[in-house]
Structures are given as C-alpha cells and as structure tokens.
Amino acid sequence: MKRTALLLPVVVVIAALGISSLFVVDERENVLVLQFGQVKQVRTEPGLGFKIPVIQEVVRYDARILGLQSQPLEITPLDDRRLVVDAFMRWRIVNVTDFREAVGIEGVMAAQGRLERILNASIREVLGSVPSTAVLSEDRTALMNRIRDLARRQAATLGVEVIDVRLTRTDLPDQNLEATYARMRAEREREAADEIARGNEAAQRVRALADRTVVELVSSARRESEIIRGEADAQRNAIYADAYGLDPEFFAFSRSLTSYERAMRSQNTSMVMRPDSEFFTYLRTDGSAAIRDLLPEVPDEQARPDEDAQPEMPDEPLIQ
C-alpha cells in the first residue's frame, strides 16, 4: 500500500508531463515551438506535435487570409485637389519565422498596425502621382494594382503576403464637398438661366411674329374696309347727287323735316337761335303752300274730276 501510494503521484506527474508535451496543429493555423524565445520548430501542416514540457512553448498564428480596413486618409493628388480615401487590404502570413522576428510577441495586432502604415504610404505615393479625375473615375483597377504591388514589396520583410488592395471610398473632404456642391448648383442654375433665356427669346420671336401678323391682318382688313366704305360713300354721294339734280327744293324740305325730328325729341332739348333763322323756314310759312309749290303742276283737265264718275273708295282707310 505504501509503495502504491508513492507511485501514484509519480504516475500522475509523468502523465501530466506526457500530455503537456503533446500539441495539436489545426489546419487553419501555423505553429511555432519556442525555447527561451528561440524558434525550435515550425509546424504548418495539421497533425500532432511534440515539445519539451515546461521548457518549450507553442505559439499559434492564423494561417487564413486576414483583412485590414484602413482609417480615412486625406491625400493630395497631382492637381492639388484634396481627397479622402478609404482602403481595404487582404493579407496572410507566409513565413511564420520572419513574422515572429518582425512583430515579436504582439503578433497579429502589431502586424496590423505596421501593415496599415505601409498601406497608407503606398496610397499616398500612388495617388499623389495622378490627377484627382483618375482617382474619382469608376475604373481604378490600375491604381489599386499599383498600390497592392508597392505594399506587397514593403510587407515582404514582415513575412506576410499582400493579396489584394481595394479602394472602398474616394471622396472630397467635408469643407471641399460643400464647395463642390455649391459650384455644381451654380453650374446647374447657370444652365437653367441659359435655357430660360433661350426660351424667353424664342417666346419673344413668336410673340413678335404673332403681333406682326395681327398688325398685317388688321391693316389689310382696315384697308379693305376703307376701300369698301369709300366705294359705298361714292355710291351714296352719287345717289345724293342724282336726288339733288331731280328736285333740290324737295330734297331741302325732306332734310329740314329730318332735322326737325331729330332736334325736337322729348329729351329736354334746348336750342338758342334767332327767330328769322333759316332753320325755321318751313315752320314760318304756310305748309300747304310750300308743299304745293313742291308738287309738280297738273293740267286742269286732269285735276278736275269727272262729275259723273264715282270715286273709288279704298279697301281700307288711309288713316286708322
């Protein structure tokens, strides 16, 4: 019993040392076996590994492709137009020993910081050699490949491989962006003003043509109306002249009656004139005598009715 009690702790210690000397390498990682900080083993293949317990330690690094998102970076292209650029890098560890020597015990976190500085320097160098129009264009594949190649050469000393670099955003700074928007608005307003001015000019031409057409039509109509009115006046004057020539005295009498009718309407008309004025010629004399003078003379034979003849009565009275 005493011997068994003494052997049990020894067996436990030996088992613990045996278990601690074993380690498993996953297919998604690379493993370094370090002894007092020195690399003793490099395991990149998955499987079971052995190390000296207590003296050696196992350090694991991710063997998959890793990503790095850079912070917004302000650059100045060739035309001195400032831009804000974001980039995304994909990288992986290809030499675990060099990686350990380059970054030390901080591992991936230290590598991310150094890779970001390498990426920013590459972006500044490449984009600073081209105008802003090339950076802001849709096809930036050539620029991204140049940045990737430059960052890959600089990152090789870290034991890592830069697989790809992509520009995720290329934009103007906030202060420049507002100025650019204002310039764009001014340009659009200028174009709108030009269009409005051209529209107004076309409208003025149409209105002027319409006004000229109206004036021409009205003038032509007036000219034709004046011609017709002149012809009518000529015919009227001719009729008046013929009437004057047939019986001037009867025409004067008719005109006087018309004047009396118009002047003596019941509209409170007042007239101030001399009693012996020519206007009252037919009012001063005996009307029947004046009318008799106007009528043509009839022979006595025709004027004296036949005593034996019976006068014909009209069908209707002359005066109702």
C-alpha positions in Angstrom: 0.0 0.0 0.0 2.8 2.4 0.8 4.5 1.7 -2.5 1.3 2.2 -4.4 0.7 5.5 -2.6 4.2 6.6 -3.5 4.0 5.6 -7.2 0.6 7.3 -7.8 1.9 10.8 -7.7 4.8 9.9 -9.9 2.5 8.4 -12.4 0.3 11.5 -12.3 3.3 13.8 -12.8 4.6 11.6 -15.7 1.2 11.6 -17.3 0.9 15.3 -17.0 4.3 15.8 -18.5 3.4 13.5 -21.3 0.2 15.3 -22.0 1.9 18.7 -21.9 4.5 17.6 -24.3 1.8 17.0 -27.0 0.1 19.7 -29.1 -2.3 19.6 -32.0 -1.8 21.7 -35.1 -5.1 22.8 -36.7 -5.4 23.1 -40.5 -6.3 26.8 -40.1 -3.1 27.8 -38.2 0.7 27.8 -38.2 2.6 26.8 -35.1 6.0 27.8 -33.7 7.7 25.9 -30.9 9.9 28.3 -29.0 12.6 27.6 -26.4 13.7 30.6 -24.4 12.4 32.8 -27.3 14.3 30.9 -30.0 12.4 29.1 -32.7 12.9 25.4 -32.4 10.1 24.0 -34.6 7.8 25.3 -37.4 4.7 23.4 -38.0 2.5 24.4 -40.9 0.8 21.0 -41.6 -2.1 19.8 -39.5 -1.4 16.9 -37.1 0.0 16.0 -33.7 3.3 17.6 -32.5 5.7 17.1 -29.6 7.6 19.6 -27.4 9.7 19.5 -24.3 7.3 20.3 -21.4 7.9 23.4 -19.4 11.0 24.4 -21.4 9.3 24.9 -24.8 6.1 26.8 -25.6 3.8 26.7 -28.5 2.8 30.0 -30.3 -0.1 29.8 -32.8 -0.7 32.1 -35.8 -3.7 32.2 -38.0 -3.0 30.8 -41.5 -6.1 32.1 -43.1 -6.5 35.2 -45.2 -6.9 38.3 -42.9 -8.4 41.6 -43.6 -7.3 45.2 -42.7 -9.6 48.2 -43.1 -7.6 51.4 -43.1 -8.8 54.6 -41.4 -9.9 57.6 -43.7 -6.8 59.1 -45.2 -6.6 62.5 -46.7 -4.4 62.7 -49.8 -3.4 65.4 -52.3 -3.4 64.3 -55.9 -1.3 65.8 -58.7 -3.7 68.6 -59.3 -3.7 69.7 -55.6 -7.3 68.8 -55.0 -7.6 67.1 -51.6 -9.4 63.8 -51.3 -10.4 61.4 -48.5 -9.6 57.8 -49.3 -10.5 54.5 -47.5 -8.9 51.2 -48.5 -9.2 47.5 -47.6 -6.3 45.1 -47.6 -6.3 41.3 -47.6 -3.1 39.6 -46.4 -1.8 36.4 -44.9 1.2 35.0 -43.1 3.5 33.1 -45.4 6.7 32.9 -43.3 6.0 32.3 -39.6 9.6 32.7 -38.5 10.1 36.0 -40.2 6.7 37.2 -38.9 7.7 36.3 -35.3 11.0 38.1 -35.6 9.4 41.2 -37.2 6.4 41.7 -34.8 7.6 39.9 -31.7 5.2 38.7 -29.1 2.4 41.1 -30.1 1.6 39.0 -33.1 -1.2 39.9 -35.4 -2.1 43.2 -33.7 1.4 44.6 -34.2 1.3 43.3 -37.8 -2.0 45.1 -38.4 -0.5 48.5 -37.3 2.6 48.1 -39.4 0.6 47.0 -42.5 -1.7 50.0 -42.1 1.3 52.3 -42.2 2.6 50.5 -45.2 -0.8 50.7 -46.9 -1.1 54.5 -46.2 2.3 55.2 -47.5 1.6 53.2 -50.7 -1.7 55.1 -51.2 -0.1 58.4 -50.8 2.7 57.6 -53.2 0.5 56.2 -56.0 -2.5 58.5 -55.7 -0.3 61.6 -55.3 1.2 61.0 -58.8 -2.1 61.1 -60.7 -4.8 63.8 -61.0 -8.0 63.6 -59.0 -10.0 62.8 -62.1 -8.2 59.4 -62.3 -8.9 58.7 -58.6 -12.6 59.7 -58.8 -13.2 57.7 -62.0 -15.1 54.4 -62.0 -12.1 52.4 -63.4 -9.4 52.5 -60.7 -8.2 48.9 -61.2 -4.8 50.0 -62.4 -4.3 52.3 -59.4 -5.3 49.6 -56.9 -2.9 47.1 -58.5 0.0 49.6 -58.2 -0.9 50.2 -54.6 -1.0 46.4 -54.0 2.3 45.7 -55.7 4.1 48.5 -53.8 2.6 47.4 -50.4 3.5 43.7 -51.2 7.2 44.6 -51.7 7.3 46.5 -48.4 5.4 43.9 -46.4 7.6 41.0 -47.6 10.0 41.8 -44.8 7.3 41.1 -42.2 6.8 37.5 -43.5 3.4 38.3 -44.9 1.9 38.4 -48.4 -0.4 41.2 -49.5 -3.0 39.5 -51.6 -5.2 42.4 -52.7 -5.9 46.1 -52.0 -9.2 47.8 -52.8 -10.2 51.5 -52.6 -13.5 51.4 -50.8 -14.2 55.2 -50.9 -12.7 58.2 -52.7 -14.5 61.4 -51.8 -13.9 65.1 -51.1 -13.4 66.4 -47.6 -16.5 67.9 -46.0 -15.4 71.5 -46.5 -14.4 70.9 -50.1 -17.5 68.8 -50.7 -19.8 71.6 -49.7 -17.9 74.0 -52.0 -18.1 71.4 -54.8 -21.9 71.1 -54.3 -22.2 74.8 -54.3 -20.3 75.0 -57.6 -22.4 72.3 -59.1 -25.6 74.1 -58.0 -24.2 77.3 -59.5 -23.4 75.5 -62.8 -26.9 74.0 -62.9 -28.5 77.3 -62.1 -26.4 78.9 -64.9 -27.6 76.3 -67.4 -31.2 76.7 -66.2 -30.8 80.5 -66.7 -29.5 79.9 -70.2 -32.3 77.7 -71.0 -34.8 80.2 -69.6 -33.2 83.0 -71.6 -33.3 80.9 -74.8 -37.0 80.1 -74.1 -37.8 83.7 -73.5 -36.0 84.7 -76.7 -38.0 82.1 -78.6 -41.2 83.3 -77.0 -40.4 86.9 -77.9 -39.8 85.8 -81.5 -43.1 84.0 -81.6 -44.9 86.9 -80.0 -43.3 89.4 -82.4 -44.3 87.2 -85.3 -47.8 86.9 -84.0 -48.1 90.7 -83.3 -46.8 91.4 -86.8 -49.3 89.0 -88.3 -52.1 90.6 -86.3 -51.0 94.1 -87.4 -50.8 93.0 -91.0 -54.2 91.3 -90.9 -55.8 94.3 -89.1 -54.2 96.7 -91.5 -55.3 94.6 -94.5 -58.8 94.4 -93.1 -58.9 98.1 -92.4 -57.6 98.9 -95.9 -60.2 96.7 -97.5 -62.9 98.2 -95.2 -61.8 101.7 -96.1 -61.9 100.8 -99.8 -65.4 99.3 -99.4 -66.5 102.3 -97.3 -65.1 104.7 -99.9 -66.9 102.9 -102.7 -70.1 102.9 -100.6 -69.7 106.6 -99.9 -69.1 107.2 -103.6 -72.3 105.4 -104.5 -74.2 107.3 -101.7 -72.8 110.6 -103.0 -73.8 109.6 -106.5 -77.4 108.8 -105.3 -77.5 112.1 -103.3 -76.2 113.9 -106.4 -78.9 112.3 -108.5 -81.5 113.2 -105.9 -80.3 116.8 -105.7 -80.5 117.0 -109.5 -84.1 115.8 -109.7 -85.7 118.1 -107.2 -83.4 120.2 -105.0 -86.3 122.0 -103.3 -88.0 118.8 -102.2 -84.7 117.4 -101.0 -84.2 120.5 -98.9 -87.7 120.1 -97.5 -87.1 116.5 -96.6 -83.8 117.3 -94.9 -85.4 120.1 -92.9 -88.1 117.7 -91.7 -85.5 115.2 -90.6 -83.6 118.0 -88.8 -86.8 119.0 -87.0 -87.5 115.4 -85.9 -84.0 115.0 -84.5 -83.9 118.4 -82.8 -87.3 118.2 -81.2 -87.2 114.9 -79.5 -88.6 114.7 -76.0 -85.2 114.7 -74.3 -85.3 118.3 -72.8 -83.5 119.7 -75.8 -82.8 123.4 -75.7 -81.9 125.5 -78.7 -81.0 129.1 -78.8 -81.2 130.8 -82.2 -82.8 133.8 -83.9 -86.4 133.6 -84.9 -85.6 134.5 -88.5 -83.1 131.7 -88.8 -83.2 129.6 -91.9 -83.8 126.6 -89.7 -87.4 127.7 -89.2 -88.1 128.4 -92.9 -90.7 125.7 -93.3 -92.2 126.5 -89.9 -92.9 130.2 -90.6 -94.6 129.8 -94.0 -97.8 128.0 -94.8 -97.0 124.4 -95.0 -99.7 123.6 -97.6 -98.4 126.3 -99.8 -94.9 125.2 -99.5 -95.8 121.7 -100.3 -98.0 122.8 -103.2 -95.0 124.6 -104.6 -93.0 121.5 -104.3 -95.6 119.3 -106.2 -95.5 119.3 -110.0 -98.2 121.2 -111.9 -101.2 119.2 -113.1 -103.3 120.2 -116.1 -106.8 121.4 -115.4 -108.4 118.5 -117.3 -106.5 116.0 -115.1 -107.0 118.0 -111.9 -110.8 118.4 -112.3 -112.5 115.1 -111.5 -115.3 113.8 -113.6 -118.7 114.8 -112.1 -120.4 111.6 -113.3 -117.6 109.3 -112.2 -117.9 107.8 -108.8 -114.8 108.0 -106.7 -113.2 104.7 -105.9 -113.1 104.1 -102.2 -110.0 102.4 -100.9 -110.4 99.0 -99.4 -109.0 100.3 -96.1 -109.0 103.8 -94.6 -105.9 105.8 -95.3 -105.7 106.9 -91.7 -106.6 104.5 -88.9 
